[in-house]
Amino acid sequence: MKTVWVLGANSGLGIPFCEEIFKRWGECHLILSGRDLLKLEEVEEKLKKKFSRITLLPFDIEDFDQIDSALVKVNELGGVDMMIYCIGLGQRSNFLEMDWKVFNKLMHVNFTGVAYLLRKFLNIPLSQGRYVEMIFVNSIQAVLPIPNRTAYSASKGALRNFLNSLMLELKGKNIRICQVFPAYIDTDFSRKAMDRQGNKHDHKDSNQSKGMRPELVARKSLEALWSGKTELIISSFKYKIIAKFYSLFPNLFKKLFILIRG
Ligand SMILES: NC(=O)c1ccc[n+]([C@@H]2O[C@H](COP(=O)([O-])OP(=O)(O)OC[C@H]3O[C@@H](n4cnc5c(N)ncnc54)[C@H](OP(=O)(O)O)[C@@H]3O)[C@@H](O)[C@H]2O)c1
């Protein structure tokens, strides 16, 4: 039986990813991580009809000691065949007004924590020659800037470049990595996003409500991985075109953005 470790499993994309995995692989051993054990237990309750073996592994990606302990546990459980990484934290604040601790937290949750985790995690499958598939849910904001997302964009951009560089280092090894860059997804992500003082934004933005279904994002992410892609923007045609336009004409994009948005 394959083992799939879903990080950021307690909300949003967590359950849809597990259900898509079930469609492809049937029964698996699921390891579910997030910070909140109670929320993980609710997820377990919803998934236990399909998955008879579920291990809950709560930890905080900001805490290196907790990451170390989680990895010890994962190794005791026999390692994993797939990692699905959905942990992320959003931002709703202007850079110059932002408390520095907010900037640091976003960088840590969205980038430094996962880099630390991978530094420790990869050693074992690499030493065993074990085949591991990995999906990282990044964001379209890693490739398309908008205002009031400086730290979020920076952290997701750092994650993008880090993973792309790592993929090249791991060439020829049995590790397959795919990162996806979704536009808005209909989850509670904006409610948990931090304002300039680090409080929860506590509001579901209209872009979020009009966003893609999480099931679609999970399915497209897995299809991208299994078809051999290493990167994929998941969005409507409109955002794909805007992202393409930005990559080709960054100066013109910024001029037009300022002209249109003021
Ligand atoms: N929703 C969107 O519009 C959108 C668009 C593009 C990309 N994304 C990306 O998609 C991913 C999943 O987001 P989502 O929409 O599913 O939102 P979500 O429901 O808020 O999921 C985020 C997950 O990250 C976990 N998390 C946050 N901080 C953590 C920490 N310090 N340690 C451990 N876990 C932590 C959350 O757990 P807690 O419940 O404990 O906070 C939650 O399980 C994120 O990486 C996000 O950047 C989202």
PDBQT file of the ligand as one rigid body, heavy atoms in Angstrom, charges set to zero:
ROOT
HETATM    1  N1  LIG A 301      -6.992  29.854  -1.986  1.00  0.00    +0.000 N 
HETATM    2  C1  LIG A 301      -6.376  30.507  -2.960  1.00  0.00    +0.000 C 
HETATM    3  O1  LIG A 301      -6.950  31.398  -3.608  1.00  0.00    +0.000 OA
HETATM    4  C2  LIG A 301      -4.986  30.119  -3.349  1.00  0.00    +0.000 A 
HETATM    5  C3  LIG A 301      -4.502  30.561  -4.597  1.00  0.00    +0.000 A 
HETATM    6  C4  LIG A 301      -3.218  30.214  -4.974  1.00  0.00    +0.000 A 
HETATM    7  C5  LIG A 301      -2.439  29.440  -4.143  1.00  0.00    +0.000 A 
HETATM    8  N2  LIG A 301      -2.930  29.022  -2.937  1.00  0.00    +0.000 N 
HETATM    9  C6  LIG A 301      -2.056  28.201  -2.107  1.00  0.00    +0.000 C 
HETATM   10  O2  LIG A 301      -2.714  26.975  -1.880  1.00  0.00    +0.000 OA
HETATM   11  C7  LIG A 301      -2.228  26.401  -0.657  1.00  0.00    +0.000 C 
HETATM   12  C8  LIG A 301      -3.405  25.888   0.135  1.00  0.00    +0.000 C 
HETATM   13  O3  LIG A 301      -4.233  26.987   0.477  1.00  0.00    +0.000 OA
HETATM   14  P1  LIG A 301      -5.801  26.843   0.685  1.00  0.00    +0.000 P 
HETATM   15  O4  LIG A 301      -6.455  27.715  -0.302  1.00  0.00    +0.000 OA
HETATM   16  O5  LIG A 301      -6.173  25.414   0.769  1.00  0.00    +0.000 OA
HETATM   17  O6  LIG A 301      -5.991  27.593   2.073  1.00  0.00    +0.000 OA
HETATM   18  P2  LIG A 301      -6.098  27.033   3.576  1.00  0.00    +0.000 P 
HETATM   19  O7  LIG A 301      -7.369  26.307   3.708  1.00  0.00    +0.000 OA
HETATM   20  O8  LIG A 301      -5.867  28.224   4.440  1.00  0.00    +0.000 OA
HETATM   21  O9  LIG A 301      -4.902  26.006   3.684  1.00  0.00    +0.000 OA
HETATM   22  C9  LIG A 301      -3.632  26.359   4.164  1.00  0.00    +0.000 C 
HETATM   23  C10 LIG A 301      -3.113  25.212   4.978  1.00  0.00    +0.000 C 
HETATM   24  O10 LIG A 301      -1.827  25.585   5.501  1.00  0.00    +0.000 OA
HETATM   25  C11 LIG A 301      -1.798  25.258   6.880  1.00  0.00    +0.000 C 
HETATM   26  N3  LIG A 301      -0.871  26.091   7.629  1.00  0.00    +0.000 N 
HETATM   27  C12 LIG A 301      -0.811  27.447   7.678  1.00  0.00    +0.000 A 
HETATM   28  N4  LIG A 301       0.163  27.837   8.485  1.00  0.00    +0.000 NA
HETATM   29  C13 LIG A 301       0.759  26.716   8.966  1.00  0.00    +0.000 A 
HETATM   30  C14 LIG A 301       1.846  26.457   9.843  1.00  0.00    +0.000 A 
HETATM   31  N5  LIG A 301       2.515  27.436  10.435  1.00  0.00    +0.000 N 
HETATM   32  N6  LIG A 301       2.186  25.162  10.085  1.00  0.00    +0.000 NA
HETATM   33  C15 LIG A 301       1.494  24.153   9.523  1.00  0.00    +0.000 A 
HETATM   34  N7  LIG A 301       0.441  24.325   8.688  1.00  0.00    +0.000 NA
HETATM   35  C16 LIG A 301       0.087  25.595   8.417  1.00  0.00    +0.000 A 
HETATM   36  C17 LIG A 301      -3.230  25.510   7.317  1.00  0.00    +0.000 C 
HETATM   37  O11 LIG A 301      -3.467  24.911   8.560  1.00  0.00    +0.000 OA
HETATM   38  P3  LIG A 301      -4.181  25.725   9.757  1.00  0.00    +0.000 P 
HETATM   39  O12 LIG A 301      -5.626  25.438   9.597  1.00  0.00    +0.000 OA
HETATM   40  O13 LIG A 301      -3.545  25.148  10.956  1.00  0.00    +0.000 OA
HETATM   41  O14 LIG A 301      -3.851  27.190   9.566  1.00  0.00    +0.000 OA
HETATM   42  C18 LIG A 301      -4.003  24.891   6.165  1.00  0.00    +0.000 C 
HETATM   43  O15 LIG A 301      -4.095  23.509   6.310  1.00  0.00    +0.000 OA
HETATM   44  C19 LIG A 301      -1.412  27.506   0.035  1.00  0.00    +0.000 C 
HETATM   45  O16 LIG A 301      -0.045  27.247  -0.128  1.00  0.00    +0.000 OA
HETATM   46  C20 LIG A 301      -1.783  28.768  -0.738  1.00  0.00    +0.000 C 
HETATM   47  O17 LIG A 301      -0.707  29.684  -0.759  1.00  0.00    +0.000 OA
HETATM   48  C21 LIG A 301      -4.187  29.340  -2.519  1.00  0.00    +0.000 A 
ENDROOT
TORSDOF 0
